[in-house]
Amino acid sequence: MAAGKQPDGGRPGKPATRDAGGRLVRISTVVVASTCIGFGVAGCDSGGADVPAPTAVERGDTVPILQRSFASQGICYGWQLEDSGEVVSVGSNLGGGVSASTEDSRCPRWVEVIADIRYTSESSEANDWATVYLNGSSDFRPRDLTTIQLNLGRFGLTNDVFLDDPGWAITRAAVTVPLLMAEAGLTQPAAVPAASPVASVAPLPDAGTDLWRDRRAYLIATGALLLVTALFVTVGLVQRRRQLRAAVPAQRPEADRARSRTRESA
C-alpha cells in the first residue's frame, strides 16, 4: 500500500516552512511601521517655536545698567536665557555673551537670573512653560535668592510675560535684581553721588514789587479814567465860570432902572 503524501510537500508532524516565513515577514513589517510612526510622532511633538533671544537694543541698554550696579554694589549681575536647557542668550556687566558666573577675578560675587523656556507644538496637548530662578556665588543663600526671584512678580515679570516676550523679560529681570538685592539687605544700595561744594554766589539784584508786572493793564486803565475825569471836571468848571460872568452884566441895567423908579416916586 502506497504511503500518502503530506500537503504542500511537508514532512509529517512539521508546519510548512513557507507559512512560517510569511508570518515572520508580516510581524516584522508591523513592528517596523509602528516604530517609524512612534518616532515620527515623537519628533513632531519634541518642541515648538524657537525661543527668541534679546534684541541688540535690549542687550545694549541692559549692560550699562548692570555696569553701574557693579560699580556701586561690587556684585556682578547677568542673565541667561535657555530653550529647553540649551543656552540662547547670555550676558552680564562684563558684556554681551559673557556670563556673570564665569571664572573671572573681577566677579568674586555674582548673581545671575536664569529663564528656561519651552514651547510645545500645536499638536501637543501639553502647555508651554517657563522656569525662572536665580543662581549666585556661594556667599548668597539659596533661600534669599528664591525670595528675590519671587519678588520679580511685583514688577510684572511673571511666567506669562517670560513666555510672551522672553528676550525683554530676561533683560528686564537682570536690571531689577540689583534693586531687590538692596531692598533685601543683601548688599548696599547704590551710592548717591555727593554734590561738590560750589563757590558763594552773589545775591541777585532786587527784583522789586510784582504789582506793576502783574497789574499793569489795570493800572494803565485806571490812570486813563482818572485823566479823562479830571479833564471833564476842568472843562465843566471853566464853562460854569464863563456862564456866571455873562449873566452879571445883564442884571446890572435892571437894577439901575429899579433904583431910578424908586427915586422918582419919592
Secondary structure, 3 states (H helix, E strand, C coil): CCCCCCHHHCCCCCCCHHHHHHHHHHHHHHHHHHHHHHHHHHHHCCCCCCCCCCCHHHHHHHHHHHHHHHHHHCCEEEEEEEECCEEEEEEECCEECCCCCCCCCCCCCEEEEEEEEECCCCCCCCCCEEEEEEEECCCCCHHHHHHHHHHHHHHCCCHHHHHHCHHHHHHHHHHHHHHHHHHCCCCCCCCCCCCCCCCCCCCCCCCCCCHHHHCHHHHHHHHHHHHHHHHHHHHHHHHHHHHHHHHHHHHHHHHHHHHHHHHHHC
